[in-house]
């Protein structure tokens, strides 16, 4: 556990620095070009390279040192940040430089994230996995809340170049910690001792899919989370327009802060408490609770309801995510976990991109027109939730909430999924 605490501390600092830079670069692109399209392309270059490389990245992580993969990520990240810094101070920075930089960072992340998640069972006793995963969510919550807020202040005072200097320092801090610690060795399977080539790498990648496919409980668990990934992607696009349809930007900032506190409080609660004993049932109940929060947030144009809905939704998220990670970490052998978490990343990012593509047309061209004062649903649903600008998005919020509730109810009726923790034996045995 002490080794994990050191690694976790290094990752908190590193994530914070990355959050600062990501926000600052986005602001720079938008202020320089005035183009929403070029601004949106940053998100594409953040997710797409990771999506393409992740399947094979997991196999590489399982073959070699997970600590080494994290160290290499920090080295490349520092080099990339220093190059950007040089371009900024020489006044040669261009938009395409940022696209290249975030693409390289995305590729590195395809190795770093599964290496980090797969290393947790190596460093933490079995009975503390939920607590450790809760701590991971704490670090993500801190970066999510403090990064953009502090970066917004720093961009206008010290400038993007100085922010890149801070980011370099955070990577170096994480790098030094990783150099100081040691991870327990992982016994590799016979196939992983064979010479490395693309054919062998692809074979090892497919073995992760096969591990899931022959276990109905894990297969259903991945399918269930695919629904939550898709709905989360839609919410990420819809939330700001929903709030701004009836409130000011100041109100939006307040609601985002309240919602972020929900995630932080939930993460702290999991890390202190350790999470529920029956993780699968907790996941299903909490996804249903998230659905109710979405219905509440979309029901009426209200700052209070949006704040309560956002707080409740994000408060439940760390419990759900940490419970899910703990199930996979305990049911999957050590030498396979890098590939498993990489494949989960592929599913998550694929559905994230799909939801980002589909949600705009669905809201703008279908539901918003239907919820106008003279729209198709004005005399029916409109009498309940109101009509006008933003009410189509509010309706979509409620439909997503209902989808989450229905998915949780259906999943609860699946014995193989509900009893996945009991039916599938633990693949690891970690002692303190």
N, C-alpha and C positions, 0 to 999 in steps of 0.2 A: 504493500500500500504506500509506503513512503516514496518509492520510485514513481508511482502513478501520480502522486501529489505534485512532485517536481515537474513531471511532464505536463500535467494539467496546467500548472502555473505558467509554464512557458507558452502553452497553446493559448491561454487567455490573453497574454500580452501580444502574441503574434496575430491573433484574430482581431484584436483591437486595432493594431496598426493597419491591417488589411482593410478593415472597415473605414478607417480614416481616408486611406488612399482611394478606395473605390468611390466614395462619395465625392472627394475632391476632383478626381478625374472626370466623373460624370458632370459636375458643375462646370469644369473647364470646357468640356466638349460643347455643352449647351450654350454657354456664354460666348464661346468663340464662333460657333456656326449658326446658332439660332435655329437649328434644325432638330425637330423631334425625332425624325427618322435616324439621323446620325447618332443622336443620344440613345435611341432604342437599340441600335446596333451593338452597343456596349454589352447589353444583356445577352444578345445572340452570341457574341464572342466569349462571354463568360460561361455559357452553358453548352454550346454546341461542341467545341473541341473535347470537353470533358466527356460528353455523351459518346463521342466516337471512339475515344481511347479507353474508356472504362472497362469494357469486357476483357481486354487483354491485360490491362493494368493490374487487375486483381490477381491474375495468374502469376505475373511477375513479382508482385508483393509477397505471394505465398511461397515463391521459390527462394527468394532472397531475404535479407534482413529487413524487418519492418522499421526498426530504428534507423537503418541506413537509408530507407526510402524517405523517411521524414527529414533526415539530415540533408539529403540531396535536394529535397524540395526547398528547404531554407536557403541553401547555397544559391540555387538558381533564382529564387525570389529576390535575394539580396542583389545579385548581379543585375537582374532586370530593373530593380528599383534604382540602382546606381546609374544605369544607362539613361533611364527616364530623367533622373535628377540632372545629369550632365546636359541633356537636351533642353531642360527647362532653364537652367542657368546660362546656357549659351543662346537662349531664345531661338532654338531650332525645333522645338516640339511641334509636331503636327498630329492631326487626328489619327492618321493611319498608324503612327507609332503606338498610340494607346491601344488600338485594336490588336496589334501584334503582341503588346505587353500582356493584355488581359487574356489573350489566347494561350500564351506560354504559361501564364499562371493557372489557367483552366486545366491545361494538360498536367501540370505538376500536381494540382489538386486531385486529379484522377488517381494518382498514386498515394498522395498524402492521407486522404480521408479514410480509405479502407485500411491503410496501414495503422492509422491511429485507432480506429474502432476495433480492429482485429488484435491489437496489442493489449487492449484493456483486460481481457480474460487472462493474459499472461502475467499481468502485474497486480491483479486484484483478486482476493479470495472470492469464492463462489457466492457466499452469502452477502457480499458487499457489491455485487455487480450493479444492482439497481441504483444504489447510492452513487456509484461512480458514474453511471450514465446520467443521473440527475445532475451531477457536477459538470458534465460535458454540456448539458443544456444551460446551466448557469453561465458558462463561458460564452455560449452563443447569444444568450439573452443580453449579457453585458455589452458585447460587441454591437448587437442590434440596436440597443437603446443609446449607449454613450457615443458610439462611433460617429454617426451622422450629426448628432447634436454638437459634439466638440469640433468636428470637422467644419461644420457650418460657421462656427465662430472663428476657427483658425484660418480658413480660406481668406477671409476678409482682413485678417490682421497680419499673419506671418507669411501667407502665400503658399502656393502648391509645392514649391521647391522645398520649403522648410518641413512641410508635411511628409514629403518623401524621405527627408532625413530622419524624421521620427519613425517612419515605417521601417527603414533600414535598421534602425536601432532595435526595434521590436523583433525583427527576424533574427538578428544577431543574438539577442537574449535567449530566444527559443533554441537557437543553434548551440549555444554554449551549454545549456541545460542538457540537451540530448547528448552532447559529447561527454558530459560528466556521469550520466547514468548508464546502466547496463540492463538489457532485457534478457529474460530466460530464453534458452535455445528452444527451437521448435523442431520436433522430429518430422522430417519430410517423408512422404510416401515414395514408393519405388519409382513411380512415374516421374516424380519431381527430381530424381537423381539422374535422369537421362539427359543427354545433350540438349541444349536449348535451341530450338528453331521454331519457325512460325507454325508448322504443322503440329508440333508437340505442344506449343503454347495454346493453340486453338483446341486441341484435345483436352487439355487441362481446364480450359475455360468451360467447355461443354460438360465436364464432370460436375461442375457446380450446379448447372441447370438440372442435370440428372439427379443430383442429390435432393433437390427440391421436388422434382416431378414424381419421384417414387414415394414421397411422403405426403399424403393428402392433406394433413394438418398444416404443414409449412406451405404447400401450394395454395391452399385456401387463404392462409394468412397473407401471403404476398398479393393475392388477388384482391383481398379486402383493402389492403393499404394502397393498392393502385387507385381505388376510388377516392380515398382521402387525399392522395397526391394530386389527382385531377381537380378536385374541388378547392384545395388550397391554392393551386395555380390560378384558378378563376378569381378567388377572393383577393389575391395579391393585386390583380388588375382593377377589380371593381370597388374596393373599399374607399379609396380616395375620391373617385367621382361620386360615389353615393353620398359621402359626407358633404362634399362641396356643392352638391345640388340643393342643400338647405342650410348650410352653415358657412362661416368664413374660414380663411386659411388659419387664423388664430385658433378657432375651434377645432380644426383638423389637427393641429399640433397638439392641443390638449388631449384629444381623443387618442392619438397615436401614443402619447406618453402614458396615459392611463392603461391602454392595451398592452404596451410594452412592460409596464409594471406587473401586469397579470402574468406574463411569461416569466419574468424574473422571480416573482413570489412562488409560482408553481415550481420552478426549477430548484429554488432553495428548499422548498418543502420536500421534494423528492430526495435531494441530496442529504437532508437531515434525517428524514423519516426512513428512507430506504425504499419507499414505494409499497404498493399492495402485494400481498402474498399470492393471490390468484390474479396474475397479470392479465390474462386473456379476458376474463370477465370485466376487469377494470377498464381495459381498452374499449370494449364494446359499450359499456355504460357511459364512458366519457366521450366517445364519438357521438353517441346519442345526445349527450349534454351540449356538445358543440353545435349540433343541429338546432337545438332549442335556442341557443344564443344567437345563431344566425337568423332564425325566424324573428326573434325579438329585435335584433338590430335593423332588419329590413321592414318591420311592421309599420312603423310611423317615422316621418322625418323629424327625429328628435336627437339632440346632442346627448341627452342623458341615456336614452335607449341604446344609441350607438356605442357610447362609452361602456355601458354595462355589458353589452353583447361582445365587444372587442376584448374586454378584460376577462370575461368568462371563457371565451373561445381560446385565448392564448394561455390562460391559467391551466386549462386542461391539457394543452399540447405537450408540455414536458413530461407529464405522467404517461401519456400515450406513447411518445417517442422513446422514452427511457425503458418502458416496459417492453416495447417491441424489440429494441436493441438487446435487452437482457435475454429474451426468449431465444433470439438467433445466436447470441454468444454462447448460451448454455447448451444448445441443441446441435451445434455445428462443430466438427473437429477443428482443432487449432490450424492445421495445415490447409484448411479449405476456407477459412473465414475471410481472407482478403478477397477471394473471388465472389463469395456470397454478398459481401457488402458492396462490391463493385457492381454486381448485377442489380442489386436494389437501387443503386445510384442511376443505372441505366433506365430502369423502369420509372423512377421518380422524375428524372430530367426529361425523358421522352414525353411523359404526360404533362409536365410543366410547360414545355414548348407547345404541345397540342392545345392545352387550355388557353395559353396566351393568344394563340392564333384564332381560336373559335369564339372566345368570350366577347370580343369587341363587336363583330357582326351580329351575334345573337342579341346583345343588349341594344345596340344602336338601330338595327334594321328590323328587329322583330318585336321585342318586349316594350321598348320605349314608345314606338308608335301605338301599340295596343293600349298603353296606359295614358295616352293624351286625353284631354277632356272629351273629345269626340271619338276616342279610339274604341276598338272592338271590345275591350274588357272594362271600359269606363263605367258601365251601368251594372256590372256584376262585382268583380274583384275590386274595382276602383272605389266602390262605396264602402269597402272595408279598410283598405290601406291608403286610399287617396289617389288622386290623379295629378298629372303634370310632370314636369322635368324631374328625373331621378326616380320616379315611381316604378318604371320598368326595371331599373337596377334593383330597387327594393324588392320587387317581386322575384327577380332572379335570385337574390339573397335568400329569400324564403324557400324557393324551390331547391336551392342547394342544401339548405338546412333540412328540408324534408327528405332529400336524397340521403343525407348522412344518417338520419333517424331510421329510414327504411332499411338501409344497408346494414346498420347495427342490429336491427330486429331480425333480418334474414340470417345474418351471420350467427346470431345467438341460437337460431334453430338448427345450426349445423353442428352436430356432436363432435365431428372430427376436428373442427376449428375450435369449438368451445373448450374441448379437453386436450388441446395440443400439448400443453405442458405435462400432462399426465401420461398420454399415450406414447409420446416420443421420449425415449430415455435421454438423460443428459449425456452429451458426447464428451464432456470435459469433467475432470474432477480436480478442482483447485483447493488446496489447503492453505491455511494462513501460516 
